[in-house]
Amino acid sequence: MVNQNSDDEIFQDFKYWEDLSDTFRDGEGSLLPLWRFHTDRSKRKQVTALAWNPCYSDLFAVGYGSYEFMRQSSGMICTFSLKNTSHPEHTFTTESGVMCLHFHPEHCSLLAVGCYDGIVAVFDVRQKGNRPIYSSSIRTGKHTDPVWQVQWQVEDVAKELNFFSISSDGNVANWTMSKNQLKMEPVMQLKLVGVSKDEPEDSLLSGLAGGCCFDFNHAFEHLFVVGTEEGKIHKCSKAYSGQYLETYVGHHMAVYSLRWNPFHPRVFISCSADWTVKFWDHDVSVAIMSFDLGNAVGDVAWSPYSSTVFAAVTSDGKVHVFDLAVNKHEPLCEQKVVKRSKITHVSFNRCDPILIVGDDRGGVNSLKLSPNLRINGSSSHSQILRMDRLLASIDMRS
């Protein structure tokens, strides 16, 4: 309550303020800065991961580490609440920098974590101690390079809980929480593609492609897409571990993030260090749309309320919010939200019109979306139709 009194103006803005200028400007919106979440211990670290809790809409976890090879140190995880904006609810430390986080969709206290040294772990955020309840090791299996993404899988049958991970070592792995240890099961090795036939020695030396990110399709659970350091995107299946179903060529630098559309099963989006965000139909091998944002794009996220709205963040400190149903060429909002630092990650709140962005100075800024940025259709069916209309309007010959 003390926090809510001292920050009363911000809490009033969060609850009630709306940008009335949106009624006079079609196709434009704005972001209202709310709170900045940070701790003294995170100042020298970069925000490397953000994850909203699926059960408590005010709670989110932040992972701290470093993307720079020469500046590696210990990692940290903090959970923050919108109800208490001055201090983290919980803090956990790790030996190596944290690179990725993901809350379990049903068991909301379980947080999967991937680290720079190749270790994956599971923390229970309800516990006061600093130790994970599960952790991989050399004995039970581990990645040999940084783990860039982890993602829980919800199984229909009453199996043990499991999650997937991807690493620069070229492996996608499945981790199962058995009674007393994490069991590692290799899912796929990311083989390099497109090596010149004139250089057979090269193809022997090349080995595996470094994995950067992946995402599972919401409608077809066996289907997932993988982004690599070479800029390739591969469509894969859990059923065919030896080969790619499709390879999408579009980016020419590392793919930082991939996201399936939460409403439409055919559509996914990608962002890369090559300054672009690309929009894909998984049945088409080339990008349907491409947006050049002028700087390396660290992360991209679909909104939870509209099938055509997404946000992207760039290394010049800007947030770009698009609604493709309104404008297929330009963002509705392009706003600089941090000075002298790069934005590394972005995430939408699933209940409130709020966006959080993390930067390379250990801070997380929360921003309120103006009304024009959150126009939404009601049902999932109407959202699919909205995306179908967009797909039909795109001229694939251009």
N, C-alpha and C positions, 0 to 999 in steps of 0.2 A: 504493500500500500504506500510505503514511503516513496518508492520509485514512481508509482503512478501519480502521486501528488507533485513530486519535483519535476516530472516530465509531463505535467498535465496538458500543456498545449499540444504536444506531439500525440498523446493518447486521444485528445479531442479530434485532431486531424485524422488520425487512423480510423476513428469510429464514424465521424460525421462529415468531414470536409470533402467536397467534390469540386473539381475544376469546371466552373460554369462556362468558361470560355470555349469548352468543347462543343457547346450548342451552336456556336457561331463559326466553327471551322470543321468542315467535313474532311475526313481523311487525315486528321492530325490528332496527336495526343501528347500527354506529358507524364513525367514521373515525379512524384512528390517525395523528397527524401524524408525518412522517418528516423529510425535509430541507427547508430553504428555500434556493432558488437565487437569488443576486443578485450584482451587481457594484457597485462604487462609482460607475461611470459610468451606471448605470441608475436611481439613486435618484430623480432628478427626472423620470423618464419613466414612462409607463404601459405595462403589458403589453397590447399590442394584438393579438397572435396567438400561438398555440401549435401546433406540428406535430411529431408523433412520426415518426421515420424508419421507413420500411416494411421495411428490411433489418436494421437493428441496433436491437433492442427496447429497449436502454438509452439510446439517443440521441434527443434532441429539440431542436427549434429554438424560440427565443423572439424575437418581434418587439417592438420598443420604439418608441413614438411618443407622440402625444397626441390624445385625442378632442376637446379644447377648441380652438376656432378661434383664440382669443387667446393660446394657449400653444404655438404651433408652433415646433419647432426641428429639429435634425438627427435622423435615426433611427439605429437600431442593430439588428443581428441577432446573437444569441449562440447557439451550440450547446452544450448541456450533456450530460453523461453521468451515469447513476446510479452509475457506477464511480468517478467523480471529482467529488465534490459541492461542492468549494470554489471551483473555477475553471472558466470556460467553456473548451471545447475550441478553439473558433474564435470570432472576433469580426469582424464586418463593419460598416462605417458607411455611411450613405446621407445625401444632402443634405437630403432631406425625411423626415418621420416615416414609419416602416413601419406599414402598416395591416393587412396580411394576408400569410400564407405558405402554401406547400403543397409538400411533397416529391413528386417524381415516383415513382409506384408501382413502376416497374421500374429506372429509372436513379437509384439512391437518393442520389447525390451532388448531383443537380440540384434547386435550390430556387427556385421561382417566388415573386416578391415584388411586392406592390403598395404604392404610396406615396401620401402625402397630396396631393402635387402632380400626381397623375394618371399618373406614370411607372410602368411595369411593367418588371421586370428578372429575369434568371435568374443566380443565383450557383452556382458549383461549390464546395461546402463542402470539397473536398479541397485546393483551391488556397490558398496562403498569402497571396496578394495581396488587396487590398481592393476591387478592381474587379470588377463583374459581367462574365460572359462575353457576355451580351446585355443591351441596354437599349433601351427605346422612346425616341423623340425626336419633336419637332414635325415633322421631315422625313419620318419613316417612319410617323407616326401615333401619337397618344397620347390618353388621356382628358383632359378639361378640369377634372374635379373629382376628389376623393379616390377611390381604388380600394378598395372595401370587401372584396372577396373575389377570390381567384384559385384555379383548380382545373385540374389537368392532365387531359387526355383520353388514354386509351390506345387507339390505333387498331389494328384487326386487320391491315390492310394495311401494308406497309412504307413508311409516309409519314414526312415530317419531323415531329419532335416538336412538339406544340402544346398550349396551355392557354387557358382561358377566363377572362374578368375581368368584373366588374360595377362600375359607378361611379354616383355621385350625378348625373352628367351625363345619366342616363337611357339609357345604352347598355350592351349586352352585346357583348363583342368576343372574337374568336378570334385568338390570337397564334401564328404559326408561326415556328419557328427555322430559317430558311434558312441558307445558308453563312456569310453575314457580317452579317445583320441580322434583327431581329424584324419580321415582316410583320403588319400589323393588318388584320383582316377584320371588318367589322360583322356581327353575328349578328342583333341585334334592337334596336329602339328601344322603350322602355317607355312606351307612350302612356297618358295618364291616362284612367280610366274613371269613370263615375258622376257626370259633371258635369251640373248641372241644365239642362233644355231651355229654361227661361225666360230664361237668361242666355247668349245666343250669343256675346257679346263675351268672356265669361269663358272659354268653351271655346277661343276663338282664342288667348287669352293664355296659357292654362295650359301648353301645351307638353308636356314629358315628365315622367314620374314619376321621382323619384330612387331608383335601385336600391340596396338595402342588402346583400342576400345571395342566394345561389342554391345549388342542389344538383342533380346529375344522378342519375337513377334508375339503380340498379345492374343491373336486369334489362333495361330498355329504354333503351339508351344515347342515343337521340335525345330522350328526355323529360327535362325539367327544370322545377323550380319556382323562382320568383323572389319575393323579399319586397321591399316598397317602403317609403319613408319615410311614406307615407300610411296604412300598415297593411294594404294589400291584398296578397294572395298570388295570383300568376298561374301557371297551368300552361302551359308552352310546349313547342314542338318545334323542333329544328334544321331540320326540313323545312318549317315554316310560319313564316317570319320576320316576316310582316306582321300576324299576329293571335294572340290568346290562345286556347288550347283551352278554358280554364275560368278563372274568377276566383272566388277564395274570400274571402268577407267574414267577418271575425271579430275581427280586431284593430282598434283605433282609434288606435294610435300606431305608431311605426316598428317594423318587424319586424327584430330583430337577428340571428336565426339560423334556418336551415331545415335539417333533416336527414332524408333518407330512411332508413327502417329497413334495417339491413344484411342482414336475413334475408327480410323480407316485402315484395314489390314494390309493394303498394298503399298502404302506410302511411308517413306522414311526420309530423314534429313541428315546431312553430315556437315561438319565444319573442319577447317584445316589451317595449317600454318601458311598456306598459299594465299591467304586473305579472303577466301571464298566460303560461302555457305551454298550447298547444293541440295536440290530437292529431287527425290527419286521415286519412281514407280518400280517396284522390284521385278516386274515383268519386262521392263525396258532396260537395256544395258547401258544407255547413256543418260546423263542427268536431264531431267525435264526443264528445270530452271536453275539458274546460277546467279548469285548475288556477290558482287565484289565490294567488300566493306573497307578496303583501303589499309588494313592492318591485319596481323595474324589474329584469327578468330579462336579464342580459347575454349569456348563452350557454346552449346546451343540447347534450347529446351522448348518443347511444345507446351502450350498452355493447357490446363486441365478442363477448361470450360468451352473452348472453341477449336474445331478441327483445323482452322486456317490461320490461327495466331501462334507465332513463335517468337522467342527472344534470343539474341546472340550478343556475346560480349567480346570486345576486342582489346588488344594490348595498349591502345592509346587511352584507355579509361572510359570508353563509351559503351552504353547499352543501346542496342537497336531492337525495336519491337515492330514486327511485321504483322499485317493481317492481309493475307493473299486474296481474300474475297473482296477487299476494298481497293487494294493497290498491289498489282503483281510486280512492280518495278522498284518502288521506293519504300523505305520503312515509314510507318505512321509516326514513329518517334525515334529520334537519334539524339541521345543526351549524354553529355559527359558527367559522370557521377563521382569520379575520384581524380585528384590532381597528383601528378608525378608518380603514378603507380599504374601497374597493369591489372586489368580485371581477369581473373583466372576461371571463375565458375559462376553459373547462374542457375536459379531454381525457382519455380512458381509454387506458391502456397496453394493447396487444393481447395481450401474453403474461402479464404479472404483474398481480396484483390491486391495481393502483395507479392513482390519479387525480392529475392535476396541475391546479392552479388558478393563474391569474395575477391580479395586483391592480394598482390604479392608483398604487402606490408602487414599481413596478419589481421586485417580488418574485414568485417562483413557488414555491408550496408543494406538496409531494408528500404524499399521504395514502394509507394502506393501508385497503382495504375489509374490513370484518369478514365472517365466513362467511355470515351471513344476507343480505348485499348481493350475493353472487356465486353464488347457487344457480343452476345452469345445466343445461339439457338437453344431450345430447351432440351429436347430428347436426343439420345445417341443416334437414332435413325435420321433425324433432321441434320445432325452433324455429318453423317456419312453422305447424305444427299448434297450438302454444302460442298464437301470435298469433291464429289463426283462432278458437280457443275464446274468446279475449278479445273479439274482434269480435262473435261470435255472442251473447255474454252482455250486450252493451251495448244498452239499450233506447233506440232512436233517437227515440222520442216524447218522452222526458223532456228 
